[in-house]
């Protein structure tokens, strides 16, 4: 983890589900498209090649208007532990999603967004922190349907 917290945004939540199910909610694009992003957003996943060097390309559709193109390249894929990628579309940052087994029925999921500059991080921080919580809410709803 990058030690410069001024360039990082960290969010986490403990979910009452096994790590295998929480991981599946991300690793399977049929589930991922239903919960990724803030409340009210929908997703069209164009490419999702979950392996180091694989691409993840999606369009996030805003609730009122707007389509937001997102393109990333996976760096690390450790099933049930860590998925990391680099965004190659703006805003630029690295992302790490951690999956930590707490017990057979509890998992901590964490989002770590790592920016090159403090300024870049601060521009996103005021939106990202509350939106990450909405993301976790949506994830919990999706997992309850798995």
Secondary structure as UniProt FT lines:
FT   HELIX           5..7
FT   STRAND          8..15
FT   HELIX           19..27
FT   HELIX           29..35
FT   TURN            39..40
FT   STRAND          42..48
FT   TURN            52..53
FT   STRAND          55..61
FT   STRAND          67..78
FT   TURN            79..81
FT   STRAND          82..87
FT   STRAND          94..103
FT   TURN            104..105
FT   STRAND          106..114
FT   HELIX           118..143
FT   TURN            144..145
//
